[in-house]
Amino acid sequence: MRPKAGLGLGLALATILGNSTTLADGFLYEFSGQVAVEKRWYPDSAAYPGQRSGTTGFVIEPELYIEAPSGWSFNLVPFLRHDGADSRRNHADLREAYFLTYGEIGDSEWELRAGVDHVFWGVTESNHLVDVINQTDLVEHPDEQRKLGQLMIHNTWSGSWGVAELFLLPHHRERTFPGRKGRLRSALIVDHAHASYESSSGDRHIDYALRYSRSLGSVELGFSLFDGTSREPVYRPLLLTTGPVLAPHYEQIRQFGLDAQLIVDAWLFKLEAIHRDGAQNIRLQEEDFSALVAGAEYTFFSIFRSAIDLSLLGEWNYDQRGDNATRNLQDDWFLAAHLAFNDIQNTEISASILSDRDHSSDILVMEFNRRLSDSWTMGLEWFSILDADEADIQLHQLSRDSFLEFRITYSF
C-alpha cells in the first residue's frame, strides 16, 4: 500500500503546485515535473531463482527553478523510483542541483555551473561513445542511456570562434545494477560492497574533461578529452562465503573523442569516434583501443501528402578489441525507422533492430508514444532479444528477459 500512498501524494502535490510560476521579491519560481506509473511484463520464464514474470512501479521527478533579479539561477531535479520486484531499482537520485551564473567578456560570453548536473555529448542513436561525463543508471533501462547526476564545476566560453568547455569532476558515481531478484541481470550478481578503484583516492579522484565544438555551415564538430575514473567498470570474479559474485573495478583512463554531424538536404550523416588509453578488456588485460559508430539518417517529409514524417536510420558500431571488447557493440549494425505523425496528440512510432555481425544475436525494440491530454501521456515499449548466441556471453545471459512495458505519465 505504501507505493500507492506515495503515488497519491505525488499526484496531489502535482495538482496543487504543478506548473506554477510566481514572483516574490523579484525572484522567479517555477515548479513542474512528472509522475509516471509503469507496468513491465516478461513473457519468458525466469532464468534465476526469485525473479518474477512482471513488476509494477512508479517514478516521481519534480523540478524546481529559481531565478534571482541579479541573473543567477538554481535548478533542482530530484528523482525517485519504486519497483515492486527488485529492491536495487528502488532508489533516489539528484539528477540536477546546480547554481548557474553568466556574463560577457568582450564579444564572448561565459557561463558557470556548480553542483549536480547532466551533460550529454554525442550525435548517434545506437551508441554514445563520447558521452563520458555522467554515470549510467543501468537499472532504469538496458539501453544504457539513462544517467545519474554528476557533481561538477562546468565552465563554458562561447563566441563566433565556437564553444569551449572545462569540467572538474570531484566525485565518481558507481554504476547501478539489478539485484538478485531483478531481471536483465548477469548470471553472477554485481556486488557494490566490493567495488574497487585503480586510484588510491577511490571515488574522490578529481577527474577533468575538455570539449571544443563549432558549427561550420552544415557541419557540426566536437572534440573532447576526458582524464580520470572510467564510468564503465570491468568485472572481477570474487568468491564470498555466500557464493561467487562480480566485483566492479574502476580504472583510470584517458579518452580522446570526436563527434561530427553533416546536414545535406534531408540527409543527416553522423559520426562518433574515440581512442581510450588505460582500460582493461573483458579478459582483464590492459588494452588501449579505438572505437567508432557511424551512420546516416534520411527523412521523408509529409509522406503521401499528409502531416506524417518518416525517418530511416542506419549505423555501424565498431570496436578494435573485437571479442575482447567489454561491450557487445564491437561489430554491429543498427537499423531504425521513426514515424512522427505531427498531430495534436504528438503520436510517435519507432522500431529498431541491433544485429551482431560476429554472432547470431539480434535485439528488436518497438515503441509507441501518444499524448492523451495536456497533462497525460502514454507509452508502450516492446524490448525483444530475438537471438542470443551462446558465444555472445553478455547478451546470452539476458536471453529470457525480453519485456513489454506500459507507462502512463502525468506532467505538471
C-alpha positions as CSV (number, residue, x, y, z in Angstrom):
1,M,0.0,0.0,0.0
2,R,2.9,2.4,0.5
3,P,3.7,2.8,-3.2
4,K,0.1,3.8,-3.8
5,A,0.2,6.2,-0.9
6,G,3.4,7.7,-2.3
7,L,2.0,8.0,-5.7
8,G,-1.2,9.6,-4.4
9,L,1.0,12.2,-2.6
10,G,2.9,12.9,-5.7
11,L,-0.3,13.5,-7.7
12,A,-1.7,15.7,-5.0
13,L,1.5,17.8,-5.0
14,A,1.4,18.0,-8.8
15,T,-2.3,19.1,-8.7
16,I,-1.7,21.8,-6.1
17,L,1.7,23.1,-7.2
18,G,2.0,21.9,-10.7
19,N,3.2,24.2,-13.5
20,S,3.3,27.2,-11.1
21,T,5.2,30.4,-11.8
22,T,5.4,33.1,-9.2
23,L,7.3,36.3,-8.5
24,A,8.3,37.1,-4.9
25,D,10.8,39.9,-4.0
26,G,11.9,40.0,-7.6
27,F,12.7,36.2,-7.7
28,L,11.1,33.9,-10.3
29,Y,9.9,30.5,-9.1
30,E,8.8,27.7,-11.4
31,F,7.6,24.2,-10.3
32,S,7.0,21.4,-12.7
33,G,7.8,17.8,-13.3
34,Q,6.2,14.4,-13.8
35,V,4.8,11.3,-12.1
36,A,4.7,8.0,-14.0
37,V,3.3,4.6,-13.3
38,E,4.9,1.6,-15.1
39,K,4.0,-2.0,-15.7
40,R,6.6,-4.4,-17.1
41,W,5.9,-8.0,-18.2
42,Y,8.4,-10.7,-19.1
43,P,6.8,-13.4,-21.2
44,D,9.6,-15.9,-20.9
45,S,10.2,-17.9,-17.7
46,A,12.9,-16.6,-15.4
47,A,16.5,-17.8,-15.7
48,Y,17.3,-17.4,-12.0
49,P,15.5,-18.1,-8.7
50,G,13.4,-15.3,-7.2
51,Q,12.8,-13.5,-10.4
52,R,9.2,-12.5,-11.3
53,S,7.3,-12.5,-14.5
54,G,6.3,-8.9,-14.1
55,T,6.6,-5.8,-11.9
56,T,4.8,-2.6,-11.2
57,G,6.5,0.6,-10.1
58,F,6.3,4.4,-10.2
59,V,8.6,7.3,-10.8
60,I,8.4,10.8,-9.4
61,E,10.6,13.5,-10.9
62,P,9.7,17.1,-9.9
63,E,11.7,20.2,-11.0
64,L,12.2,23.5,-9.2
65,Y,13.7,26.5,-10.9
66,I,14.6,29.8,-9.1
67,E,15.9,32.9,-10.9
68,A,17.3,35.9,-9.0
69,P,16.9,39.5,-10.1
70,S,20.7,39.7,-10.5
71,G,20.6,36.9,-13.1
72,W,21.9,33.8,-11.2
73,S,19.6,30.8,-11.1
74,F,19.2,27.5,-9.3
75,N,17.8,24.2,-10.8
76,L,16.7,21.2,-8.7
77,V,15.6,17.9,-10.2
78,P,15.3,15.0,-7.7
79,F,14.4,11.5,-8.9
80,L,12.6,8.8,-7.0
81,R,11.8,5.3,-8.3
82,H,9.9,2.4,-6.6
83,D,9.9,-1.1,-8.1
84,G,7.7,-3.9,-6.9
85,A,10.2,-6.7,-7.7
86,D,13.8,-5.6,-7.5
87,S,15.0,-3.7,-4.4
88,R,18.0,-2.4,-6.3
89,R,15.6,-0.5,-8.6
90,N,14.2,1.3,-5.5
91,H,16.5,4.4,-5.5
92,A,16.6,8.1,-5.2
93,D,19.0,10.4,-7.1
94,L,19.7,14.1,-7.6
95,R,19.6,14.4,-11.4
96,E,20.2,18.1,-11.1
97,A,21.0,20.5,-8.3
98,Y,23.2,23.4,-9.6
99,F,23.7,27.1,-9.5
100,L,24.2,29.0,-12.7
101,T,25.6,32.4,-13.4
102,Y,26.8,34.1,-16.6
103,G,28.4,37.2,-18.1
104,E,30.3,38.7,-21.0
105,I,34.0,39.2,-21.9
106,G,34.3,41.4,-24.9
107,D,32.4,39.8,-27.8
108,S,32.3,36.4,-26.0
109,E,30.0,35.0,-23.3
110,W,30.9,32.9,-20.3
111,E,28.7,30.6,-18.1
112,L,29.5,28.9,-14.8
113,R,27.5,25.9,-13.4
114,A,28.4,24.4,-10.0
115,G,26.6,21.5,-8.4
116,V,25.0,18.3,-9.7
117,D,24.1,18.3,-13.4
118,H,23.6,16.3,-16.5
119,V,25.8,16.7,-19.6
120,F,25.3,14.9,-22.9
121,W,27.8,14.6,-25.7
122,G,27.1,12.7,-28.9
123,V,25.1,12.7,-32.2
124,T,24.4,9.0,-32.9
125,E,21.5,6.9,-31.8
126,S,22.6,3.3,-31.1
127,N,25.7,4.1,-29.0
128,H,27.1,7.2,-27.4
129,L,30.9,6.6,-27.3
130,V,31.9,10.1,-26.5
131,D,29.4,10.6,-23.6
132,V,31.6,10.0,-20.6
133,I,30.7,12.7,-18.0
134,N,27.7,11.1,-16.3
135,Q,27.4,7.6,-14.9
136,T,24.9,5.1,-16.4
137,D,21.8,4.3,-14.4
138,L,21.6,0.7,-15.6
139,V,18.6,-0.3,-13.5
140,E,16.4,2.1,-15.5
141,H,16.8,0.5,-18.9
142,P,19.3,-1.9,-20.6
143,D,19.9,0.7,-23.4
144,E,22.4,2.4,-21.0
145,Q,21.1,5.9,-22.0
146,R,19.6,6.9,-18.6
147,K,22.2,8.7,-16.4
148,L,22.9,9.6,-12.8
149,G,23.5,13.1,-11.7
150,Q,27.2,14.1,-11.5
151,L,28.8,16.6,-9.2
152,M,30.8,19.1,-11.2
153,I,32.1,22.6,-11.9
154,H,31.3,23.4,-15.5
155,N,32.8,26.5,-17.2
156,T,31.7,27.5,-20.8
157,W,33.1,30.2,-23.0
158,S,31.4,30.9,-26.4
159,G,31.8,33.2,-29.3
160,S,32.0,33.4,-33.0
161,W,35.0,31.1,-32.8
162,G,33.0,28.3,-31.2
163,V,32.3,26.9,-27.7
164,A,35.0,25.8,-25.2
165,E,34.1,23.9,-22.0
166,L,36.1,22.8,-19.0
167,F,34.8,20.3,-16.4
168,L,36.1,19.5,-12.9
169,L,34.5,16.3,-11.5
170,P,35.4,15.8,-7.8
171,H,33.3,12.7,-7.1
172,H,32.8,9.4,-9.0
173,R,29.4,7.7,-9.1
174,E,29.2,3.9,-9.2
175,R,27.0,2.3,-11.8
176,T,23.7,0.8,-10.7
177,F,23.0,-2.9,-11.4
178,P,19.9,-5.1,-11.0
179,G,19.7,-7.2,-7.8
180,R,19.4,-10.9,-7.2
181,K,15.6,-10.8,-7.9
182,G,15.8,-8.4,-10.8
183,R,15.6,-9.3,-14.4
184,L,18.1,-8.2,-17.1
185,R,21.0,-9.2,-14.9
186,S,24.1,-11.3,-15.3
187,A,24.3,-14.9,-14.0
188,L,26.5,-13.6,-11.2
189,I,25.3,-10.6,-9.1
190,V,27.4,-7.4,-9.3
191,D,28.4,-6.7,-5.6
192,H,28.7,-2.9,-4.9
193,A,30.2,-3.7,-1.5
194,H,33.4,-5.0,-3.1
195,A,33.9,-2.3,-5.7
196,S,37.5,-1.2,-6.2
197,Y,39.4,1.7,-7.8
198,E,42.7,1.9,-9.6
199,S,43.3,5.3,-8.0
200,S,44.3,5.4,-4.3
201,S,41.8,8.3,-3.9
202,G,38.9,5.9,-4.8
203,D,35.7,7.7,-5.7
204,R,37.3,11.0,-4.6
205,H,39.7,11.3,-7.5
206,I,39.4,14.6,-9.3
207,D,38.6,14.0,-12.9
208,Y,38.7,16.6,-15.6
209,A,37.3,17.0,-19.1
210,L,37.6,19.4,-22.0
211,R,35.4,20.0,-25.1
212,Y,35.6,22.3,-28.1
213,S,32.7,22.5,-30.5
214,R,31.9,24.6,-33.5
215,S,29.4,24.8,-36.4
216,L,30.8,25.4,-39.8
217,G,27.8,25.9,-42.1
218,S,26.2,22.4,-42.4
219,V,28.9,20.7,-40.4
220,E,29.0,20.5,-36.6
221,L,32.2,19.3,-34.9
222,G,33.1,18.4,-31.4
223,F,36.5,17.4,-29.9
224,S,36.7,16.2,-26.4
225,L,39.2,14.9,-23.8
226,F,38.4,13.1,-20.6
227,D,41.1,12.1,-18.0
228,G,40.0,10.3,-14.8
229,T,38.0,7.4,-13.4
230,S,36.2,5.4,-16.1
231,R,32.4,5.3,-15.9
232,E,32.5,1.8,-17.4
233,P,33.8,-0.8,-14.9
234,V,35.4,-4.1,-15.6
235,Y,34.2,-7.1,-13.5
236,R,36.4,-9.3,-11.4
237,P,35.1,-12.7,-10.2
238,L,35.1,-12.9,-6.4
239,L,34.2,-15.9,-4.2
240,L,32.4,-15.0,-1.0
241,T,31.1,-17.2,1.8
242,T,27.6,-16.6,0.3
243,G,28.8,-17.7,-3.2
244,P,30.5,-16.2,-6.3
245,V,29.9,-12.6,-7.3
246,L,31.3,-10.0,-9.7
247,A,33.2,-7.1,-8.2
248,P,33.2,-3.9,-10.3
249,H,36.6,-2.2,-10.8
250,Y,37.0,1.4,-12.0
251,E,40.2,2.2,-13.8
252,Q,42.0,5.5,-14.6
253,I,41.6,6.2,-18.3
254,R,42.3,8.9,-20.8
255,Q,39.8,9.2,-23.7
256,F,40.0,11.4,-26.8
257,G,36.7,11.9,-28.6
258,L,35.3,13.2,-31.9
259,D,31.7,13.8,-32.8
260,A,30.6,15.1,-36.1
261,Q,27.3,15.8,-38.0
262,L,26.7,16.8,-41.6
263,I,23.4,18.0,-42.9
264,V,22.8,17.7,-46.7
265,D,19.1,18.4,-47.6
266,A,17.1,15.6,-46.0
267,W,20.2,13.6,-45.1
268,L,22.0,13.7,-41.8
269,F,25.4,12.0,-41.5
270,K,26.7,11.2,-38.1
271,L,30.0,10.0,-36.6
272,E,31.4,9.4,-33.1
273,A,34.9,8.1,-32.6
274,I,37.1,7.6,-29.6
275,H,40.6,6.4,-28.6
276,R,40.9,5.2,-25.0
277,D,44.1,4.5,-23.0
278,G,44.4,2.7,-19.7
279,A,41.3,0.4,-20.0
280,Q,41.2,-3.3,-19.4
281,N,39.4,-5.6,-21.8
282,I,37.0,-8.4,-20.9
283,R,40.0,-10.7,-20.1
284,L,41.2,-8.1,-17.6
285,Q,44.2,-7.3,-19.7
286,E,45.1,-3.6,-20.3
287,E,44.5,-2.8,-23.9
288,D,44.4,0.6,-25.5
289,F,41.8,0.8,-28.3
290,S,39.8,2.8,-30.7
291,A,36.1,2.6,-31.5
292,L,33.6,4.3,-33.7
293,V,29.9,4.5,-34.6
294,A,29.0,6.0,-38.0
295,G,25.7,6.2,-39.9
296,A,23.2,8.2,-41.9
297,E,19.6,9.3,-41.4
298,Y,17.1,10.3,-44.2
299,T,13.7,11.9,-43.6
300,F,10.8,11.7,-45.9
301,F,8.7,14.8,-45.1
302,S,4.9,14.9,-45.4
303,I,4.6,11.3,-46.8
304,F,1.5,10.7,-49.0
305,R,0.8,14.5,-48.7
306,S,0.0,14.0,-45.0
307,A,1.5,15.6,-41.9
308,I,3.5,12.4,-41.2
309,D,7.3,12.4,-41.4
310,L,9.2,9.1,-41.8
311,S,12.9,8.9,-40.8
312,L,15.1,6.0,-41.7
313,L,18.4,5.4,-39.9
314,G,21.4,3.1,-40.3
315,E,24.5,2.9,-38.1
316,W,27.6,0.7,-37.8
317,N,29.3,0.1,-34.5
318,Y,33.0,-1.0,-34.4
319,D,35.4,-1.7,-31.5
320,Q,39.0,-2.5,-32.3
321,R,39.2,-5.1,-29.5
322,G,36.7,-7.5,-31.2
323,D,35.7,-10.3,-28.9
324,N,37.8,-8.9,-26.1
325,A,35.6,-5.8,-26.0
326,T,33.8,-5.0,-22.7
327,R,30.6,-4.1,-24.6
328,N,28.5,-6.0,-27.1
329,L,28.8,-3.3,-29.8
330,Q,32.1,-4.4,-31.4
331,D,30.8,-5.1,-35.0
332,D,27.1,-4.4,-35.1
333,W,24.5,-2.9,-37.5
334,F,21.7,-0.7,-36.2
335,L,18.7,0.0,-38.4
336,A,15.7,2.1,-37.3
337,A,12.6,3.8,-38.5
338,H,10.6,6.6,-36.9
339,L,7.1,7.9,-37.7
340,A,6.2,11.3,-36.4
341,F,2.5,12.0,-37.0
342,N,2.8,15.7,-36.1
343,D,-0.7,15.6,-34.7
344,I,-2.2,17.3,-31.7
345,Q,-1.5,14.1,-29.6
346,N,2.1,14.1,-30.7
347,T,1.8,10.5,-31.8
348,E,5.1,8.7,-32.5
349,I,6.0,5.1,-33.5
350,S,9.5,3.8,-33.8
351,A,11.2,0.4,-34.4
352,S,14.8,-0.6,-34.4
353,I,17.0,-3.7,-34.7
354,L,20.5,-4.2,-33.5
355,S,22.3,-7.1,-35.2
356,D,25.7,-8.5,-34.3
357,R,27.8,-9.4,-37.4
358,D,30.0,-11.8,-35.5
359,H,27.3,-13.7,-33.7
360,S,23.7,-14.6,-34.4
361,S,22.4,-12.0,-31.9
362,D,19.6,-9.6,-32.6
363,I,17.6,-7.2,-30.4
364,L,14.3,-5.6,-31.6
365,V,12.8,-2.6,-29.9
366,M,9.4,-1.1,-30.8
367,E,7.9,2.0,-29.1
368,F,4.6,3.8,-29.3
369,N,4.0,7.2,-27.6
370,R,0.9,9.4,-27.6
371,R,-0.4,12.3,-25.6
372,L,-3.8,11.7,-24.1
373,S,-4.4,15.3,-22.9
374,D,-2.4,18.4,-21.9
375,S,-1.2,16.6,-18.8
376,W,-1.4,12.8,-19.5
377,T,0.7,10.8,-21.9
378,M,1.1,7.0,-22.5
379,G,3.9,4.9,-23.8
380,L,4.3,1.3,-24.9
381,E,7.6,-0.5,-25.5
382,W,8.5,-4.0,-26.7
383,F,12.1,-4.9,-26.0
384,S,12.8,-8.3,-27.5
385,I,16.0,-10.4,-27.6
386,L,15.3,-12.3,-30.8
387,D,18.6,-14.3,-30.8
388,A,21.4,-14.6,-28.3
389,D,24.3,-16.6,-29.5
390,E,26.0,-18.7,-26.7
391,A,29.3,-17.2,-27.8
392,D,27.9,-13.8,-27.1
393,I,28.3,-14.3,-23.4
394,Q,26.9,-10.9,-22.1
395,L,23.7,-11.0,-24.2
396,H,23.1,-14.7,-23.8
397,Q,22.7,-14.2,-20.0
398,L,19.7,-11.9,-20.8
399,S,18.1,-14.2,-23.4
400,R,15.0,-14.8,-21.3
401,D,14.5,-11.1,-20.4
402,S,12.5,-9.7,-23.3
403,F,9.8,-7.5,-21.9
404,L,6.7,-5.4,-22.7
405,E,6.3,-2.2,-20.8
406,F,3.3,0.1,-20.4
407,R,3.8,3.6,-19.0
408,I,1.4,6.4,-18.2
409,T,2.8,9.8,-17.2
410,Y,1.2,12.8,-15.6
411,S,3.1,16.0,-16.3
412,F,2.6,19.1,-14.2
